[in-house]
Amino acid sequence: MHIAFIGLGHMGGPMAVNLQKAGHSVAAFDLSPLACDKFAAAGLTIASSAAAAVQGAQVVISMLPASRHVQALYLGAPGDSGGLLTQIAPGTLVIDSSTIAAATSQQVAHAADAAGIDFIDAPVSGGTGGAIAGTLTFMVGASHAQLERARPVLEKMGSNIFHAGHVGAGQTAKICNNMLLGILMIGTSEAIALGVANGLDPQVLSEIMRRSSGGNWALEKYNPWPGVQESAPSSKAYAGGFGTDLMLKDLGLAQENAGAVQACTPLGGLARSLYAMHSMAGHGGLDFSSIVQSLQKRADASAS
């Protein structure tokens, strides 16, 4: 199958590589020359543009940072003659795995439907490790028929595929998940920092909590304290992984949605404020688990 893949970041690049390893013909594109060079070295065919990538594609997949990027890609920026939907052949399946507002997914899906194109939202969870290993979780907003059409492709990149509902539902499920993840990472960081301020070994404390009622995904796979888990971004100077600014964006989407449906999310709001302060302190490009640095400073100050 010929697949176009747009967006070769920390997540998109490994996802595209896994599709190629599965035997698909992949034409990839990213606005970053560095990203293109990196994944060309990994064996991907790099197209000269997004429009060139989608020529002859049966499936188009995008993994972009935010709503505005998805809108600009598919619908065109203000003043443009048109977006990528004008270049995609009718009957093509488009899978957007970006984490964006549900309303944006629905807007693009409506335009795609008018052009005879199947558009679904399928944001992911599982981090860069899951993207590399092909074990991502997909949260899909689509009709049943669209999901079954997409399933053989999604299965080459992930091990869990959930049908959340119609278009936009995948995005809603994703922001709920990421709001909880942001809250859990702050709580985990706060607990470890408190223990360390009292002289506890962070590795021993993490294992105690992991095997006790405080156990969670951060303790299992993504410990925020440097040196506790060799594979975690915290042990690599918080490089790579899922950026603080991306978490801040997702928490903002959650709060916007909560306001729209009048849901009460006080911890989500607090998490957004804490990540906003962390970003403003110059840590926006670091992995989101670096929030422990801000909490550690406060623990150290209170102990002195």
C-alpha positions in Angstrom: 0.0 0.0 0.0 1.2 3.5 -0.8 1.1 5.8 2.3 1.9 9.5 2.6 3.1 10.5 6.1 3.2 14.2 7.0 5.1 15.2 10.2 8.3 13.5 11.2 8.8 14.6 14.8 9.6 12.4 17.8 6.4 10.5 17.3 5.7 10.7 13.6 9.1 9.7 12.4 9.2 6.3 14.1 5.6 5.7 13.2 6.4 6.2 9.5 9.5 3.9 9.8 7.3 1.1 11.3 4.9 1.4 8.3 7.8 1.0 5.9 9.2 -2.0 7.9 5.8 -3.6 7.6 6.1 -3.5 3.8 4.2 -0.4 2.9 5.6 2.1 0.4 5.9 5.4 2.4 6.5 8.9 1.0 7.2 11.2 3.9 7.5 15.0 4.4 8.3 17.5 7.2 9.0 21.2 7.1 12.2 20.6 9.1 15.1 19.7 6.8 16.8 18.1 9.8 13.9 15.8 10.4 13.8 14.8 6.7 17.6 14.1 6.7 17.3 12.0 9.9 14.6 9.8 8.6 16.0 9.6 5.1 19.0 8.1 6.8 16.6 5.6 8.4 15.5 4.6 4.9 12.3 6.6 4.3 11.6 8.2 1.0 11.4 12.0 1.5 9.1 13.9 -0.8 9.8 17.5 -1.9 6.5 18.7 -0.4 3.4 17.5 1.3 1.6 17.8 -2.0 4.2 15.6 -3.7 3.9 13.1 -0.9 0.2 12.5 -1.3 0.3 11.9 -5.1 -0.9 8.3 -5.7 -1.3 7.7 -1.9 -4.1 5.4 -0.8 -3.7 6.5 2.8 -2.5 9.9 4.2 -1.3 10.1 7.8 -0.5 13.4 9.6 1.2 13.9 13.0 1.4 17.7 13.6 1.8 19.9 16.7 -1.4 21.8 17.0 -4.8 22.6 15.5 -3.6 25.5 13.5 -1.0 23.3 11.7 -3.7 20.7 10.8 -6.0 23.5 9.5 -3.3 25.0 7.4 -2.2 21.7 6.0 -5.6 20.4 4.9 -7.6 23.6 4.4 -4.9 26.1 3.6 -3.7 29.2 5.4 -5.6 32.5 4.8 -4.9 33.7 1.3 -3.9 30.3 0.0 -5.5 28.8 -3.0 -6.4 25.7 -1.0 -5.0 23.1 1.3 -3.9 19.5 0.9 -7.4 18.3 0.5 -7.4 19.8 -3.0 -4.4 17.5 -3.8 -5.7 14.3 -2.4 -7.6 11.9 -4.6 -11.3 11.2 -3.8 -11.6 7.9 -2.0 -8.4 8.3 -0.1 -8.3 7.6 3.7 -6.8 10.4 5.8 -5.8 9.6 9.3 -4.8 12.5 11.5 -2.9 11.4 14.6 -2.2 14.9 15.9 -3.6 16.0 19.2 -5.9 18.9 18.4 -9.3 20.4 19.3 -12.2 18.1 18.5 -13.9 20.9 16.7 -10.9 21.2 14.3 -11.1 17.5 13.5 -14.8 17.9 12.7 -14.1 21.0 10.6 -11.5 19.2 8.4 -13.7 16.0 8.3 -16.6 18.1 6.9 -14.4 19.6 4.2 -12.9 16.2 3.4 -16.4 14.6 3.1 -17.4 17.2 0.6 -14.4 16.2 -1.5 -15.2 12.5 -1.3 -12.3 11.8 1.2 -12.5 9.7 4.3 -11.1 11.7 7.3 -10.7 10.3 10.8 -9.0 11.4 13.9 -6.7 8.9 15.6 -4.5 10.6 18.3 -2.1 8.3 20.2 -0.7 7.6 23.6 2.4 5.7 24.5 5.2 8.2 24.1 8.3 8.0 21.9 9.1 4.5 23.2 5.7 3.3 22.1 6.1 5.0 18.7 9.5 3.3 18.2 8.3 -0.1 19.4 5.0 0.0 17.5 2.9 -0.4 20.6 1.0 2.9 20.6 -2.6 3.2 21.7 -4.9 4.8 19.1 -8.1 6.6 20.2 -10.2 6.7 17.0 -13.0 9.0 16.0 -14.6 7.5 12.9 -17.5 5.5 11.6 -17.3 1.8 12.1 -16.6 1.3 8.4 -13.8 3.9 8.4 -12.2 2.4 11.5 -12.1 -1.1 9.8 -10.6 0.4 6.8 -7.9 2.1 8.9 -7.3 -0.8 11.2 -4.7 -2.7 9.1 -2.6 0.4 8.9 -3.0 1.4 12.6 -2.0 -2.1 13.7 1.4 -1.6 12.2 2.0 1.3 14.5 0.1 0.3 17.7 -1.1 -2.6 19.8 -4.3 -1.0 21.2 -7.0 0.5 19.0 -10.1 2.0 20.6 -13.2 3.2 18.8 -14.0 6.3 20.9 -17.0 7.4 18.7 -17.6 9.6 15.7 -15.1 12.1 14.3 -13.7 14.3 17.1 -14.3 11.7 19.8 -10.7 10.4 19.5 -9.5 13.9 20.3 -11.8 14.2 23.3 -10.5 10.9 24.7 -6.9 12.0 24.2 -7.3 15.3 26.1 -8.9 13.5 29.0 -6.0 11.0 29.0 -3.4 13.7 28.8 -5.0 15.9 31.4 -4.8 12.9 33.8 -1.2 12.2 32.7 -0.2 15.8 33.5 -1.8 15.6 36.9 -0.2 12.3 37.7 3.3 13.5 36.7 3.0 16.5 38.9 1.8 14.3 41.8 4.5 11.8 41.3 7.2 14.5 41.0 5.9 16.2 44.2 6.0 12.9 46.2 9.5 11.9 45.1 10.8 15.5 45.8 9.3 15.4 49.2 10.9 12.0 50.0 14.3 13.2 48.7 14.0 16.4 50.8 13.6 14.0 53.8 16.7 12.0 52.9 15.1 9.1 51.1 16.7 7.3 48.1 14.5 8.3 45.1 14.9 4.8 43.5 13.9 3.0 46.7 11.0 5.4 47.3 9.8 5.1 43.6 9.8 1.3 44.0 7.9 1.5 47.2 5.2 3.7 45.6 5.2 1.7 42.4 4.2 -1.4 44.3 1.8 0.3 46.6 -1.4 2.2 46.2 0.4 5.2 44.7 1.5 3.1 41.7 1.0 4.8 38.3 2.3 4.9 34.7 4.9 7.6 35.6 6.4 5.3 38.2 6.2 2.3 36.0 7.7 3.7 32.7 8.5 7.4 33.0 10.1 8.2 36.3 10.8 12.0 36.5 13.8 11.7 38.8 17.2 11.4 37.0 18.9 8.1 37.3 16.0 6.0 38.5 15.0 4.7 35.1 17.8 4.6 32.5 15.3 4.7 29.6 13.3 7.7 30.8 13.9 11.2 29.5 14.8 12.3 33.0 18.0 10.2 32.8 18.8 11.9 29.4 18.7 15.5 30.6 15.0 15.6 29.8 15.8 15.5 26.1 13.3 14.0 23.6 10.1 12.5 24.9 7.0 14.7 25.1 7.8 18.4 25.5 6.6 20.6 28.3 5.0 23.0 25.8 3.1 20.1 24.1 1.7 19.1 27.5 0.8 22.7 28.2 -1.0 22.8 24.8 -3.0 19.6 25.6 -3.9 20.9 29.1 -5.1 24.0 27.5 -7.3 22.0 25.1 -8.7 20.2 28.0 -9.6 23.4 29.8 -11.2 24.9 26.7 -13.3 21.8 26.3 -14.2 21.8 30.0 -15.4 25.4 29.7 -17.4 24.5 26.6 -19.3 21.7 28.3 -19.3 23.2 31.8 -17.3 20.4 33.3 -15.5 20.8 36.6 -11.7 20.1 36.3 -9.9 22.0 39.1 -6.9 19.7 39.1 -6.6 20.0 35.3 -6.6 23.8 35.7 -4.0 23.7 38.4 -1.8 21.4 36.3 -2.1 23.8 33.4 -1.0 26.7 35.5 2.0 24.8 36.9 3.2 23.7 33.4 2.7 27.3 32.2 5.0 28.6 35.0 7.5 25.8 34.2 7.5 26.8 30.5 7.9 30.5 31.3 10.9 29.6 33.4 12.6 28.4 30.2 11.8 24.7 30.2 9.3 24.5 27.4 11.5 22.4 25.2 12.3 19.9 27.9 10.3 16.7 28.4 7.2 17.3 30.5 8.6 15.2 33.4 11.1 18.0 34.0 8.3 19.6 36.1 10.0 17.8 39.0 12.8 20.4 38.8 10.4 23.2 39.8 9.0 21.1 42.6 12.4 20.0 43.8 13.5 23.6 44.2 10.6 24.3 46.4 11.2 21.1 48.5 14.9 22.1 48.9 14.0 25.6 49.9 11.5 24.4 52.6 14.1 22.0 54.0 16.8 24.7 54.4 
